[in-house]
Amino acid sequence: MTAPHPHDPHPHDDGICVVICCYTDDRMTLLTRAIDAVTAQLHPADRLVVVTDHNDALGDRVKTLVHDRPARIDVVPNGQTRGLSGARNTGLRCATEDLVVFLDDDAVLRPGGLADVRRAFRDPSLLAIGGRVEAAWSGIGAPGWFPDEFGWVVGCDYRGIAPDGADIRNPIGAAMAVRRTALVEIGGFAGELGRVGDLPVGCEETLMGIELHRRFTDGRIVRRAGFAVDHSATESRATLRYFFRRCLHEGRSKAVLRRMAGTNDAFSAETSYVLRTIPTGILRYLGQVLRGDLGALARLLVMVLGVAVTAAGTVSARRGGGPVTATRAPFTGSDMVSVVIPTIGRDLLAGTVEAVLAQHYSPLEVIVVDNRPASGRTRQILDDFDDPRLRVVDESFPGISAARNAGIAAATGRIIAFTDDDAQPRPDWVSTIVETFVRDSTGTIGAVTGRVMGVESLTELQQMFEDARVFDKGEDLTVWALRPHPTHVAAGVAGEHNFFFPYTAGQLGSGNNLALAAEILPHTGVFDERLGTGTPSRGGEDLDLMRSVILSGWAIAYRPDAVVTHYHRDNMAELRTQSYGYGTGMSASLTKLALSRHGLALAWRIPAGLRALLVPGSENVSAFAREQWPDELRTLERRGYFAGPALFLRGHRRCRGRAMPGTGTGHAGAHPTGSTV
């Protein structure tokens, strides 16, 4: 059904719905100021809708705040996927008024702002307007190094922006107004774009503007200076770290926008910006330097680097950093699953195989890869098993990655699941994994991880390991992706994008409870045989592959109900070895990343990583070291970090000339040194 044509002659008669989206208690003071400014300008037919983004406690606080106000104010939770786009769409669904004004929770509407919106939309050709967004810097103002051309970094106007009354491609999201019927007709805001929590991404309003122009070819979007807000630029945004992080994510967002909207539409305004605004900025700052303003030299350097980082973000995302479309066929719930168990002949292997064969799911094949075939130990342990679903594959090249790759080469299943010979999956493990792939209507979930818990009777040392949450990633169904699709998180939560995501990758899961859709292997590669247990690096192969899944554009679903129990190390000598290996494995896998096309993105995170690693109590320290462990084990893990790069290079020399292991009928097309990233 087609929505009413948006060009109504008197839209202002039916009132305005103002939508403010918020997500954190930390900005409650700013949100209060924003609400006060709006309510002072509401007419009797107007309404304010405050959308809280998956934060019930914040919703309760806002309801208390607005309880006694005479204006019409509704406080509603975001009913769509977490993030600004979902929250705005929730506000749009609540609106019945003809005009919808979207304001950020840290943007304070100036007096007369809503009156200017009413005046503007007397023009029946207008689809939307963009307001004037002035930066309200905390403290003494903008940093001396901040170039005026990059006001968009803090969501504000910038030098070179269109003048008052000019036609624009899209508004700035902090202050924009749209005809409701027009926005509904184009489907609202795209969930693939837009800020999620503190992740500084955007472009959802850009795509909105592009789609409005496409749908209503005679309509206009105009900039209105009378519709103005003061947009808070906090101290946390007045840092070079935030500046370049925002530039990087803007570039990545542009790459996603390009795939969704096309090259010409996605970069029309940016082309003018780069060809006109930036060159004149360079000349302006050079002139200021010649007049003795040495601060202009810093502004010039930051501006040039900002352009470079933004471009690098676009290029890296275009090469595989954005969402993957549904390129694989749907799963049916009766697809073959291959379970790969690498082993060196441990006594615990019998319990692992018995647990896998007892799975409630069929069809199933179990591939045990003997990584020490000369010993004969594996076949001796499995001698009493008589099950046609079980077979043993030999792989004499040492290392868990080589063994897993041999299993991949022999596998015939559309899903390949991995566990270790010191772990026992619960009976519904495989069926839970399959269910996850089947329920993925987008075709973008490429891997599933699950919960790894200790056996029932834990020793004191094993309990310490369990409490450190090395394997156990918690009780929440979580979907990890560069840009989570709305359907991914319908039944769970979107994985948090901290400063090191997805490079450390430890939060994504572990290799002893991991399943891959076989179709993604040409994109991600297999396990890197320079990494992992049995190699000089001692670990990191699962981190590397899961990171590759994310960077190749696929999503990873963590299912807490896909449970594997694990026999943790029960003596301090083995825990020392394991702790050191965690450090070497992590830094070895990061060394590989540093030598890839992702090196630039990783390099500017190194100072923060070293601070987290070496300074107790530093932000993000949990990404690199387990604070709950004894000092001795934490010290060994940190030593491992510094040894990892050299061990990776030793592993690289060890694998020179290494051919693809295995000759099975399954998935032997990927290179043994692992992912393509």
C-alpha positions in Angstrom: 0.0 0.0 0.0 1.4 3.4 -1.0 1.7 6.1 1.6 0.0 9.4 1.0 2.0 11.8 -1.1 4.2 13.9 1.3 3.5 17.3 -0.4 0.6 18.3 1.8 -0.2 22.1 1.6 -0.5 22.6 5.4 1.5 19.9 7.2 2.2 22.1 10.3 -1.5 22.1 11.2 -1.3 18.5 12.3 1.5 19.1 14.8 5.1 18.0 15.2 6.5 14.9 16.8 10.0 15.5 18.2 12.1 12.3 18.7 15.1 12.2 21.0 17.0 8.9 21.2 19.2 8.1 24.2 21.2 5.1 25.3 23.3 5.9 28.4 22.8 7.3 31.9 26.1 9.1 31.5 24.5 11.8 29.4 21.5 12.3 31.7 22.4 16.0 32.3 22.6 16.7 28.6 19.4 14.8 27.9 17.6 16.8 30.6 18.7 20.1 28.9 17.6 18.7 25.5 14.1 17.8 26.9 13.7 21.2 28.6 14.6 23.0 25.4 12.0 21.1 23.4 9.1 21.2 25.8 9.5 25.0 26.0 8.6 25.2 22.3 5.9 22.5 21.9 2.4 23.6 20.8 -0.7 21.8 22.1 -0.8 19.6 18.9 2.9 18.6 19.3 4.5 15.7 21.1 7.9 14.6 22.3 8.9 10.9 22.1 12.0 9.9 24.0 13.4 6.5 22.9 15.7 4.6 25.2 18.0 2.2 23.5 17.9 -1.2 25.3 18.4 0.4 28.7 15.5 -0.2 31.1 17.1 1.7 34.0 17.5 4.8 31.8 13.9 4.5 30.7 12.7 4.5 34.3 14.9 7.6 35.1 13.5 9.5 32.1 9.9 8.6 33.0 10.5 10.1 36.5 12.1 13.2 34.9 9.1 14.0 32.7 6.3 12.7 34.9 4.9 16.1 36.0 5.4 18.0 32.8 2.4 19.5 31.1 3.6 18.7 27.6 2.7 15.5 25.8 5.8 13.3 26.4 6.1 9.6 25.7 9.0 7.5 26.9 9.3 4.2 24.9 12.0 1.5 24.6 13.7 0.8 21.3 11.7 -2.1 19.9 14.1 -2.7 17.1 17.8 -3.7 16.9 20.2 -1.8 19.2 21.6 1.4 17.8 20.5 4.8 16.6 18.8 3.7 13.4 16.6 1.2 15.3 15.8 3.8 18.0 14.8 6.4 15.4 12.6 3.9 13.6 10.9 3.1 16.9 10.2 6.9 17.3 8.9 7.0 13.7 6.5 4.2 14.4 5.2 6.1 17.5 4.6 9.3 15.5 1.2 10.2 14.2 2.0 13.8 13.5 2.8 14.9 10.0 6.3 16.3 10.7 8.9 14.4 12.6 11.9 16.2 14.1 14.9 14.1 15.1 17.3 15.5 17.7 20.3 14.0 19.4 20.2 13.5 23.2 23.2 15.9 23.5 21.8 18.6 21.2 20.0 21.5 22.8 17.4 23.2 20.6 17.8 26.9 20.4 14.8 29.2 20.9 12.6 29.5 17.8 13.9 26.2 16.3 10.5 24.5 16.1 8.9 27.7 14.8 11.4 27.7 11.9 10.5 24.1 11.2 6.8 25.1 10.9 7.7 28.0 8.5 10.0 25.8 6.4 7.4 23.1 5.7 4.9 25.6 4.4 6.8 24.9 1.1 5.0 21.8 -0.2 8.2 20.8 -2.2 10.2 20.2 1.0 10.8 16.5 2.0 13.2 17.3 4.8 15.3 20.0 6.3 18.7 20.0 8.0 19.3 22.4 10.9 22.4 24.4 11.9 24.5 22.4 14.4 26.9 24.5 16.4 29.6 22.7 18.4 29.3 23.4 22.2 32.8 22.5 23.3 33.5 21.6 26.9 36.0 23.7 28.7 37.8 26.5 26.8 36.6 25.5 23.3 37.9 23.5 20.4 41.5 22.1 20.6 44.0 24.3 18.8 44.8 21.4 16.5 41.2 20.8 15.4 40.6 21.9 11.8 37.3 23.8 11.0 36.8 21.6 8.0 36.2 18.5 10.2 33.3 19.7 12.4 31.5 16.6 11.1 33.8 14.5 13.3 31.8 15.8 16.4 28.5 15.8 14.5 28.5 19.5 13.8 28.7 22.1 11.0 32.0 22.5 9.3 33.7 25.0 7.0 32.4 24.4 3.5 28.9 23.3 4.5 26.0 24.5 2.4 24.6 28.0 3.3 21.2 28.7 4.7 18.4 28.0 2.2 20.6 25.8 0.0 19.6 22.4 -1.3 21.5 19.6 0.3 21.9 15.9 -0.2 21.2 15.0 3.4 21.0 16.7 6.8 23.2 16.3 9.8 21.6 13.8 12.1 21.8 15.9 15.3 19.0 18.2 14.0 16.8 17.2 11.1 13.1 17.2 10.3 11.2 15.0 7.8 7.7 14.5 6.5 6.5 11.4 8.2 4.7 9.9 5.2 7.8 10.3 3.0 10.1 8.7 5.6 7.7 5.8 6.1 7.5 5.2 2.3 11.2 4.7 2.0 11.3 2.3 5.0 12.8 4.6 7.6 16.5 4.4 8.6 18.7 1.5 7.4 19.7 -0.8 10.3 23.0 -1.6 8.6 24.1 2.0 9.2 24.2 4.3 12.2 25.8 4.6 15.6 25.6 1.6 18.0 26.4 2.7 21.6 29.8 4.5 21.6 30.8 3.2 18.2 31.3 6.4 16.1 29.7 5.3 12.8 27.1 7.0 10.8 25.7 7.6 7.3 22.1 6.5 8.1 20.8 10.0 7.5 22.9 10.2 4.2 21.1 7.1 2.9 17.8 8.6 4.1 18.5 11.7 2.0 19.5 9.7 -1.1 16.4 7.5 -0.9 14.1 10.4 -0.4 15.5 12.1 -3.5 15.1 8.9 -5.5 11.6 8.2 -4.4 10.3 11.8 -4.8 12.2 13.2 -7.7 10.6 16.7 -7.5 11.2 17.0 -3.7 13.9 19.0 -2.0 16.0 18.8 1.2 17.1 22.2 2.4 19.4 23.6 5.1 17.7 25.9 7.5 19.9 28.0 9.8 17.0 29.1 12.0 16.4 25.5 13.0 19.5 25.4 15.2 21.0 23.3 18.1 24.0 23.5 20.3 25.6 20.0 20.0 27.8 19.0 22.9 31.4 18.2 22.1 32.7 16.7 25.3 36.3 16.4 26.4 36.4 12.7 25.3 35.8 13.9 21.7 38.4 16.6 21.9 41.2 14.0 21.5 43.3 12.9 18.5 42.3 9.3 19.3 38.6 10.0 18.9 39.2 12.2 15.9 41.0 9.5 13.9 38.7 6.7 15.1 35.7 8.7 13.9 37.4 9.3 10.5 38.2 5.6 10.2 34.6 4.6 10.9 33.2 7.3 8.7 35.3 5.9 5.8 34.0 2.4 6.5 30.4 3.7 6.7 30.9 5.3 3.3 32.0 2.0 1.8 28.8 0.3 3.1 26.8 3.3 1.8 28.4 2.9 -1.6 27.3 -0.7 -1.8 23.7 0.2 -0.8 23.3 3.4 -2.7 25.8 3.4 -5.6 29.0 5.3 -6.1 27.6 8.5 -7.5 25.0 9.1 -4.8 27.2 7.9 -2.0 30.2 10.2 -2.8 28.6 13.2 -4.5 28.9 15.6 -1.5 32.3 14.1 -0.5 33.8 14.7 -4.0 33.0 18.4 -3.7 34.4 18.4 -0.2 37.7 16.9 -1.2 38.1 18.9 -4.4 37.0 22.3 -2.9 36.9 22.5 0.8 40.1 20.6 1.6 42.4 22.5 -1.0 41.1 25.9 0.2 41.7 24.7 3.8 45.3 23.8 2.9 45.9 27.3 1.4 44.2 29.0 4.4 46.3 27.2 7.0 49.5 27.8 5.0 48.6 31.5 5.0 48.1 31.4 8.8 51.4 29.7 9.3 53.2 32.4 7.2 51.5 35.0 9.4 53.1 33.4 12.5 50.3 31.1 13.7 52.2 27.9 14.4 48.9 26.2 15.6 47.7 26.3 12.0 50.5 23.9 11.1 49.0 21.3 13.5 45.5 21.9 12.0 46.9 21.4 8.5 48.6 18.2 9.5 45.6 16.8 11.3 43.3 17.7 8.4 45.5 15.9 5.8 45.8 12.9 8.1 42.1 12.9 8.7 41.4 12.7 4.9 44.0 9.9 4.6 42.5 7.9 7.5 38.9 8.3 6.2 40.1 7.1 2.7 41.9 4.2 4.3 38.7 3.2 6.1 36.7 3.3 2.9 39.3 1.2 1.0 39.7 -1.4 3.7 35.9 -1.8 4.0 35.5 -2.0 0.3 38.0 -4.9 0.2 35.9 -6.9 2.6 35.2 -5.0 5.8 31.5 -4.5 5.3 28.5 -6.8 5.6 28.3 -9.7 3.3 25.0 -10.2 1.4 23.3 -13.6 1.5 25.6 -15.5 -0.8 25.2 -19.0 0.7 22.1 -21.2 0.4 19.9 -21.5 3.4 20.4 -24.4 5.8 17.6 -26.9 6.0 18.0 -28.5 9.4 19.0 -31.8 7.9 22.4 -30.8 6.4 25.4 -33.0 7.1 27.6 -31.8 10.0 31.2 -32.8 10.3 32.8 -32.7 13.7 36.6 -32.5 13.7 38.6 -33.6 16.8 42.4 -33.0 16.6 44.4 -35.2 19.0 47.8 -36.4 20.0 46.4 -39.5 21.6 45.3 -38.3 25.0 43.4 -40.7 27.3 40.5 -38.2 27.4 39.9 -38.7 23.7 37.5 -41.6 24.3 35.2 -39.5 26.4 35.2 -36.7 23.7 34.3 -39.2 20.9 31.7 -40.9 22.9 30.0 -37.5 23.7 30.1 -36.5 20.0 28.6 -39.8 18.8 25.8 -39.4 21.4 24.6 -36.1 19.8 20.9 -35.8 19.2 21.4 -34.7 15.7 21.9 -36.6 12.5 23.3 -36.8 9.8 26.7 -36.5 11.5 30.2 -37.6 10.8 33.0 -37.6 13.3 36.6 -37.0 12.0 39.4 -37.7 14.5 42.7 -36.3 13.2 45.7 -38.1 14.6 48.5 -35.6 14.9 51.0 -38.2 16.1 50.2 -41.2 13.9 53.5 -42.8 14.4 52.7 -43.5 18.1 49.6 -45.6 17.3 48.1 -44.3 20.4 44.9 -42.7 18.8 43.8 -45.9 17.1 44.5 -47.9 20.2 42.1 -45.6 22.2 39.4 -45.8 19.5 39.8 -49.6 19.0 36.6 -50.3 20.9 34.4 -47.9 18.9 32.4 -49.5 16.1 30.4 -46.7 14.5 30.4 -46.1 10.7 30.1 -42.3 11.4 33.6 -42.3 12.9 36.8 -42.2 10.9 40.5 -41.4 11.7 42.6 -39.1 9.4 46.4 -39.0 9.9 48.3 -35.7 9.8 51.9 -36.0 10.7 52.8 -32.3 10.4 52.7 -31.1 14.0 50.3 -28.5 15.2 46.6 -28.1 16.0 46.0 -26.0 12.9 47.5 -28.6 10.6 45.3 -31.2 12.2 42.1 -29.1 11.9 42.9 -28.3 8.3 43.3 -32.0 7.6 39.8 -32.5 9.1 38.4 -29.7 6.9 39.9 -31.3 3.9 38.3 -34.7 4.8 34.9 -33.2 5.8 31.8 -33.5 3.7 29.4 -31.5 5.8 28.0 -28.1 5.1 28.8 -27.3 8.7 32.2 -28.1 10.2 32.3 -28.1 14.0 35.5 -28.3 16.1 36.2 -29.4 19.6 39.3 -30.7 21.4 40.3 -34.1 22.8 40.0 -32.7 26.4 36.4 -31.5 26.0 32.9 -33.1 25.9 30.0 -31.5 24.1 26.5 -31.8 25.7 24.0 -33.9 23.7 22.3 -30.9 22.1 25.5 -29.2 21.1 25.3 -30.0 17.3 21.5 -29.4 17.1 21.9 -26.0 18.7 24.6 -25.0 16.2 22.5 -26.2 13.3 19.4 -24.3 14.6 21.5 -21.1 14.7 22.4 -21.4 11.0 18.9 -22.4 10.0 17.3 -19.4 11.8 19.7 -17.0 10.0 17.5 -15.7 7.2 20.2 -13.2 6.2 22.7 -15.8 5.2 25.5 -13.7 6.9 26.2 -15.8 10.0 29.4 -17.6 9.1 30.4 -19.1 12.4 28.8 -20.2 15.7 30.7 -20.3 19.0 29.4 -21.6 22.3 29.9 -21.7 26.0 32.9 -23.7 27.4 32.6 -24.7 31.1 34.6 -26.7 33.5 33.7 -30.3 34.5 31.4 -30.6 37.6 34.1 -31.3 40.2 36.7 -28.6 40.0 39.9 -28.5 41.9 41.0 -25.2 43.4 43.3 -24.4 40.5 40.6 -25.4 38.0 38.1 -23.1 39.7 40.6 -20.3 39.5 40.8 -20.9 35.7 37.0 -21.1 35.5 36.6 -17.8 37.4 39.0 -16.1 35.0 36.4 -16.7 32.2 39.1 -17.7 29.8 36.7 -19.9 27.8 33.3 -19.0 29.3 32.0 -16.0 27.4 28.8 -15.6 29.5 25.1 -16.3 29.4 23.9 -13.8 26.7 23.2 -14.9 23.1 25.5 -12.4 21.3 26.0 -11.7 17.6 29.4 -10.2 16.6 29.7 -8.4 13.3 31.2 -5.2 11.9 27.6 -4.1 11.3 25.0 -6.4 13.0 21.9 -7.0 10.9 18.6 -6.3 12.7 17.5 -9.9 12.5 20.8 -11.1 14.0 20.1 -9.5 17.4 16.3 -10.0 17.5 16.7 -12.7 20.2 20.0 -11.5 21.7 22.4 -8.6 21.9 24.9 -7.1 19.5 28.5 -7.7 20.6 30.2 -4.6 22.0 32.6 -2.8 19.7 35.4 -1.8 22.0 38.5 0.0 20.9 40.3 -3.2 19.9 37.4 -4.9 18.1 37.7 -7.2 16.3 41.5 -7.4 16.5 42.0 -9.1 19.8 39.0 -11.5 19.1 39.2 -13.3 22.4 35.6 -12.2 23.2 34.2 -14.1 20.2 34.7 -17.6 21.5 37.4 -20.3 21.4 38.5 -23.1 19.1 37.3 -25.9 21.3 33.7 -24.9 20.6 33.5 -23.4 17.1 31.5 -24.3 14.0 31.9 -22.8 10.5 29.7 -22.8 7.5 31.8 -24.5 4.9 30.8 -22.0 2.3 32.7 -19.2 4.0 36.1 -20.9 3.7 37.0 -19.4 0.3 36.5 -16.0 2.0 38.2 -16.6 5.3 40.7 -19.3 4.6 41.4 -22.1 7.0 43.5 -22.3 10.2 47.0 -20.7 9.9 49.6 -23.4 10.5 52.1 -20.8 11.7 49.8 -20.4 14.8 48.4 -22.8 17.4 49.3 -25.4 19.9 52.2 -27.5 18.6 53.8 -24.6 16.8 56.4 -22.0 18.1 53.6 -19.5 18.7 51.7 -22.0 21.0 48.3 -20.5 20.2 46.3 -17.8 18.5 45.0 -19.9 15.5 41.4 -19.7 16.7 41.6 -15.9 17.3 43.1 -15.5 13.8 40.3 -17.4 12.1 37.5 -15.8 14.0 39.0 -12.4 13.3 39.1 -13.3 9.6 35.4 -14.3 9.8 34.5 -10.8 11.1 36.9 -8.9 8.8 35.6 -10.8 5.8 32.2 -9.4 6.6 30.5 -12.4 8.2 28.9 -12.5 11.6 29.7 -14.8 14.5 26.8 -16.0 16.7 27.7 -16.9 20.3 25.2 -19.4 21.7 25.5 -19.9 25.5 23.3 -23.0 25.3 25.8 -24.7 22.9 27.8 -26.1 25.8 31.1 -28.0 25.9 32.6 -29.1 29.2 36.4 -28.9 29.4 39.0 -30.5 31.6 41.0 -27.4 32.8 44.6 -27.8 33.7 44.9 -29.0 37.3 48.5 -28.1 38.2 50.5 -24.9 38.3 53.2 -26.1 35.9 50.7 -26.6 33.1 49.0 -23.3 34.0 52.3 -21.5 33.6 52.8 -23.0 30.2 49.2 -22.2 29.2 49.5 -18.6 30.4 52.7 -18.0 28.5 51.0 -19.5 25.4 48.0 -17.2 25.7 50.4 -14.3 25.4 52.5 -15.6 22.6 49.5 -16.8 20.7 47.7 -13.4 20.9 50.7 -11.3 19.9 51.7 -13.8 17.2 48.3 -13.6 15.6 48.4 -9.8 15.9 51.9 -9.9 14.2 50.3 -11.6 11.2 47.6 -8.9 11.2 50.2 -6.2 11.3 51.8 -7.6 8.2 48.5 -7.6 6.3 46.4 -4.9 4.7 44.9 -4.2 8.2 48.3 -3.1 9.5 47.4 0.6 9.5 44.2 0.1 11.5 46.1 -2.0 14.0 49.1 0.3 14.2 47.2 3.3 15.6 45.8 1.0 18.4 49.3 -0.1 19.5 49.9 2.7 22.1 46.5 2.0 23.8 47.3 -1.7 23.7 50.7 -1.3 25.3 49.1 0.9 28.0 46.4 -1.7 28.7 49.1 -4.4 28.9 51.6 -2.6 31.1 49.7 -0.1 33.2 47.6 -1.7 36.0 44.0 -0.5 36.0 44.2 0.8 32.4 41.1 1.0 30.3 40.6 -2.1 28.1 43.2 -4.1 30.2 40.9 -7.1 30.1 41.4 -7.4 26.3 45.0 -8.5 26.9 45.4 -9.9 30.4 43.3 -11.7 33.0 43.4 -9.5 36.1 41.9 -12.3 38.2 45.0 -14.5 37.8 47.9 -14.6 40.2 50.7 -12.2 39.6 52.9 -15.0 38.4 50.6 -16.1 35.7 49.8 -12.5 34.5 53.6 -11.8 34.3 54.1 -14.9 32.2 51.3 -13.9 29.9 52.8 -10.5 29.4 56.2 -12.0 28.7 54.5 -14.1 26.0 53.2 -10.9 24.4 56.7 -9.7 23.7 57.9 -13.1 22.5 55.1 -13.7 20.1 56.3 -11.7 17.1 59.6 -13.6 16.9 57.8 -16.9 17.5 55.4 -16.1 14.6 58.4 -15.5 12.3 59.9 -18.8 13.4 56.6 -20.5 12.6 56.6 -18.8 9.2 60.0 -20.3 8.4 58.8 -23.7 9.6 55.9 -23.7 7.1 57.8 -22.6 4.0 56.9 -24.9 1.2 54.2 -26.6 3.2 51.5 -28.1 0.9 47.8 -28.3 1.6 47.3 -31.2 4.1 44.7 -33.8 3.3 43.3 -35.0 0.0 39.7 -35.7 1.0 36.5 -35.0 -0.9 35.5 -32.1 1.3 36.8 -28.6 1.5 40.5 -28.7 0.5 40.6 -25.6 -1.5 41.9 -23.1 1.1 45.5 -22.4 1.7 47.0 -24.0 4.9 48.5 -20.8 6.1 45.1 -19.6 6.9 42.9 -16.6 6.4 43.1 -14.2 3.5 43.5 -11.3 5.8 
